[in-house]
């Protein structure tokens, strides 16, 4: 999730993420982060290969997209009770 003027997302990623976020917010949905790691020691024979869906940057120092917490923040709010 990097690049573009949409809080670090490309136009296509922004359209997809916005749709997904609105669905999660308007339904009793569960969600999870796909991958925390920013890179792999070795993956498919490549040393230091970057994880495309990672939360962390490839060096594991910061977020891959610094806007990630703002993008996900609405999904942390409880919108429905038991």
One Martini backbone bead per residue (centre of mass of N, CA, C, O) as a GRO file, in nm:
protein
   82
    1UNK     BB    1   0.071   0.054   0.030
    2UNK     BB    2   0.177   0.258  -0.215
    3UNK     BB    3   0.131   0.547  -0.342
    4UNK     BB    4  -0.013   0.816  -0.430
    5UNK     BB    5  -0.277   1.054  -0.323
    6UNK     BB    6  -0.428   0.818  -0.130
    7UNK     BB    7  -0.280   0.780   0.144
    8UNK     BB    8  -0.063   0.591  -0.029
    9UNK     BB    9  -0.254   0.512  -0.262
   10UNK     BB   10  -0.369   0.393  -0.521
   11UNK     BB   11  -0.645   0.410  -0.703
   12UNK     BB   12  -0.711   0.108  -0.688
   13UNK     BB   13  -0.654   0.065  -0.384
   14UNK     BB   14  -0.854   0.280  -0.284
   15UNK     BB   15  -1.113   0.156  -0.398
   16UNK     BB   16  -1.089  -0.113  -0.252
   17UNK     BB   17  -1.052  -0.016   0.042
   18UNK     BB   18  -1.310   0.154   0.063
   19UNK     BB   19  -1.505  -0.078   0.013
   20UNK     BB   20  -1.410  -0.263   0.243
   21UNK     BB   21  -1.447  -0.065   0.478
   22UNK     BB   22  -1.752  -0.012   0.437
   23UNK     BB   23  -1.840  -0.302   0.478
   24UNK     BB   24  -1.729  -0.343   0.764
   25UNK     BB   25  -1.887  -0.095   0.891
   26UNK     BB   26  -2.192  -0.206   0.781
   27UNK     BB   27  -2.106  -0.476   0.918
   28UNK     BB   28  -2.073  -0.783   1.092
   29UNK     BB   29  -1.737  -0.782   1.093
   30UNK     BB   30  -1.436  -0.941   1.029
   31UNK     BB   31  -1.076  -0.884   1.077
   32UNK     BB   32  -0.739  -0.895   0.927
   33UNK     BB   33  -0.409  -0.900   0.909
   34UNK     BB   34  -0.206  -1.042   0.682
   35UNK     BB   35   0.092  -0.880   0.718
   36UNK     BB   36   0.363  -0.774   0.909
   37UNK     BB   37   0.591  -0.833   0.742
   38UNK     BB   38   0.831  -0.675   0.518
   39UNK     BB   39   1.007  -0.946   0.503
   40UNK     BB   40   1.235  -1.197   0.393
   41UNK     BB   41   1.487  -1.397   0.403
   42UNK     BB   42   1.341  -1.633   0.222
   43UNK     BB   43   1.176  -1.625  -0.109
   44UNK     BB   44   1.179  -1.797  -0.380
   45UNK     BB   45   1.510  -1.759  -0.364
   46UNK     BB   46   1.485  -1.471  -0.221
   47UNK     BB   47   1.662  -1.232  -0.066
   48UNK     BB   48   1.465  -0.995   0.093
   49UNK     BB   49   1.178  -1.017   0.026
   50UNK     BB   50   0.899  -0.839  -0.031
   51UNK     BB   51   0.594  -0.763   0.121
   52UNK     BB   52   0.304  -0.646  -0.026
   53UNK     BB   53   0.102  -0.674   0.257
   54UNK     BB   54   0.249  -0.510   0.457
   55UNK     BB   55   0.296  -0.316   0.745
   56UNK     BB   56   0.589  -0.321   0.721
   57UNK     BB   57   0.879  -0.244   0.632
   58UNK     BB   58   1.155  -0.402   0.498
   59UNK     BB   59   1.326  -0.312   0.777
   60UNK     BB   60   1.134  -0.300   1.037
   61UNK     BB   61   1.090   0.021   1.138
   62UNK     BB   62   0.815   0.081   0.988
   63UNK     BB   63   0.568   0.176   0.808
   64UNK     BB   64   0.478   0.141   0.486
   65UNK     BB   65   0.220   0.316   0.572
   66UNK     BB   66   0.172   0.602   0.760
   67UNK     BB   67  -0.163   0.589   0.714
   68UNK     BB   68  -0.279   0.323   0.833
   69UNK     BB   69  -0.414   0.405   1.103
   70UNK     BB   70  -0.617   0.603   0.969
   71UNK     BB   71  -0.750   0.392   0.779
   72UNK     BB   72  -0.833   0.184   1.028
   73UNK     BB   73  -0.971   0.334   1.270
   74UNK     BB   74  -1.284   0.291   1.214
   75UNK     BB   75  -1.260  -0.032   1.276
   76UNK     BB   76  -1.218   0.003   1.603
   77UNK     BB   77  -1.504   0.070   1.631
   78UNK     BB   78  -1.793   0.029   1.799
   79UNK     BB   79  -2.119  -0.038   1.626
   80UNK     BB   80  -2.200  -0.304   1.788
   81UNK     BB   81  -2.381  -0.504   1.981
   82UNK     BB   82  -2.479  -0.808   2.135
   0.00000   0.00000   0.00000
